[in-house]
Amino acid sequence: MMFTEACLAIIAITLIVLLIVVIRISYRAQQSIHLLQVDVHTVSKEAAHLLNSLNEFVHRDLHSLSGETTRLISTLNDLSSDINHKSHALNFFFKPLSFLSSICSGSSKHESDSQSETIPQLLKWIASSAFLYKTSKEFIKKHEK
């Protein structure tokens, strides 16, 4: 009987030790779960703050940036139209001077043709010069005010 009592005592002590180990493991698991919940809560708060900051950036900065970009594109479009218009005006002004290249070439076949075209082209050039002078004068007066 002594042997049975000793075995029962060893089993009881083993069960008590096992119970203590299980209790400690469950306590540590509970602490770990609590820390994990705190970390998840902190991460979710930071993510919400980040999303709010990003939303504010989109509403505040990107809208103003898109407005500035629209104005820039409009200004560039106006500038390219102005350059195109001025290019056509300069072409209109210098086109009558193209007869000078045929005069300077000195070919005998084109001499009679170039002399017959010289006077009308010269008159076109004078008219273009007068028009350019008038337009330039109006432009200068407009910007002096």
C-alpha positions in Angstrom: 0.0 0.0 0.0 2.8 2.3 0.5 3.8 1.9 -3.0 0.4 2.9 -4.2 0.3 5.9 -1.9 3.8 7.0 -3.2 2.6 6.6 -6.8 -0.5 8.6 -6.1 1.6 11.3 -4.3 3.9 11.5 -7.4 1.0 11.7 -9.8 -0.7 14.4 -7.6 2.6 16.4 -7.5 3.0 16.0 -11.2 -0.6 17.2 -11.8 -0.1 20.2 -9.5 3.2 21.1 -11.4 1.4 20.6 -14.7 -1.5 22.7 -13.5 0.9 25.5 -12.5 2.7 25.3 -15.9 -0.7 25.5 -17.8 -1.8 28.4 -15.6 1.4 30.3 -16.3 1.2 29.6 -20.0 -2.4 30.7 -20.2 -1.5 33.9 -18.2 1.4 34.7 -20.6 -0.8 33.9 -23.6 -3.5 36.3 -22.2 -0.8 39.0 -21.7 0.4 38.5 -25.3 -3.1 38.7 -26.6 -3.7 41.9 -24.7 -0.4 43.4 -26.0 -1.4 42.3 -29.5 -4.8 44.0 -29.2 -3.1 47.2 -28.0 -0.7 47.1 -31.0 -3.5 46.4 -33.4 -5.5 49.3 -31.9 -2.5 51.6 -32.2 -1.8 50.5 -35.8 -5.5 51.0 -36.7 -5.4 54.5 -35.2 -2.2 55.3 -37.1 -3.7 54.0 -40.3 -6.9 56.1 -39.8 -4.7 59.2 -39.1 -2.7 58.4 -42.3 -5.8 58.0 -44.3 -7.2 61.3 -43.0 -3.9 63.1 -43.8 -3.9 61.6 -47.3 -7.5 62.7 -47.8 -6.7 66.2 -46.6 -3.7 66.3 -49.0 -5.9 65.1 -51.9 -8.6 67.7 -51.2 -6.3 70.6 -50.3 -3.2 70.2 -52.4 -4.1 68.2 -55.4 -7.2 70.3 -56.2 -5.1 73.5 -56.1 -2.3 71.7 -58.1 -4.8 70.6 -60.7 -6.1 74.2 -60.9 -2.6 75.5 -61.3 -1.9 72.8 -64.0 -5.1 73.8 -65.8 -4.1 77.5 -65.8 -0.6 76.6 -67.0 -2.0 74.5 -69.9 -4.3 77.4 -70.8 -1.4 79.9 -70.7 0.7 77.6 -72.8 -2.1 77.1 -75.3 -2.5 80.9 -75.5 1.2 81.3 -75.9 1.4 78.7 -78.7 -1.6 80.4 -80.5 0.1 83.8 -80.2 3.4 82.4 -81.5 1.5 80.7 -84.4 -0.3 84.0 -85.2 2.9 86.0 -85.1 4.6 83.4 -87.3 1.9 83.7 -89.9 2.2 87.5 -89.7 6.0 87.4 -90.2 5.5 85.0 -93.0 3.0 87.4 -94.6 5.5 90.2 -94.1 8.6 88.4 -95.5 7.0 86.4 -98.3 7.0 89.3 -100.8 10.8 89.5 -100.2 11.2 86.0 -101.8 11.7 87.7 -105.2 15.1 88.8 -104.0 16.4 85.2 -104.0 15.4 84.9 -107.7 17.1 88.2 -108.5 20.2 87.2 -106.7 20.3 83.8 -108.5 21.0 85.6 -111.8 19.6 82.9 -114.2 18.7 84.3 -117.6 15.4 82.4 -117.9 14.1 83.6 -114.6 15.3 87.2 -115.2 12.4 88.2 -117.3 9.9 86.4 -115.0 11.5 87.9 -111.9 11.5 91.5 -113.3 7.8 91.2 -114.3 7.0 89.9 -110.7 9.2 92.4 -108.9 7.0 95.4 -108.9 3.8 93.6 -107.6 5.9 91.8 -105.0 7.6 95.1 -104.0 4.1 96.7 -103.6 3.0 93.7 -101.5 6.1 94.1 -99.3 5.4 97.9 -98.9 1.8 97.2 -97.9 2.9 94.5 -95.5 5.5 96.8 -94.0 2.9 99.5 -93.5 0.5 97.0 -91.9 3.2 95.7 -89.6 4.2 99.2 -88.6 0.6 100.1 -87.9 0.0 96.9 -85.9 3.3 97.4 -83.9 2.4 101.0 -83.1 -1.1 100.0 -81.8 0.5 97.2 -79.8 3.0 99.5 -78.2 0.3 102.1 -77.4 -1.9 99.4 -75.9 0.9 98.2 -73.6 2.1 101.6 -72.6 -1.2 102.3 -70.8 
